[in-house]
Amino acid sequence: MSDVFEALAARVEAGDVQLTPGVEFRGRAARAEAARVLMNATGATRPEDVIPLAMGRPRVGTESGPSPQVRSRVPKVVKEQLALVARKQRRSESEVVREALTVYLAQKAG
């Protein structure tokens, strides 16, 4: 978690996060301003996406410890198609790859 805060601190110090000193918000205005600042800081597009982004990657599967990684090189056109599908589905590229690989392996095993 400290890496998340260190990265956020670096963005604030670099001026990437706009803060207005001396301004106070209360109630709904405070909630809206907090959401705006946190979305700006994490790159989220919706308030409900802030916490998962700030907390880091979720573990995949039920095992404890870090999830295994699979890496592969792909042609540029495949990467562009992956990015497009992920954006359209509002999912991460990793989620799309996990689903595609799971479906492919199930078809080959059956």
Secondary structure, 3 states (H helix, E strand, C coil): CHHHHHHHHHHHHCCCCCCCCCCCCCHHHHHHHHHHHHHHHHCCCCHHHHHHHHHCCCCCCCCCCCCCCCCCCCCHHHHHHHHHHHHHHCCCHHHHHHHHHHHHHHHHHC
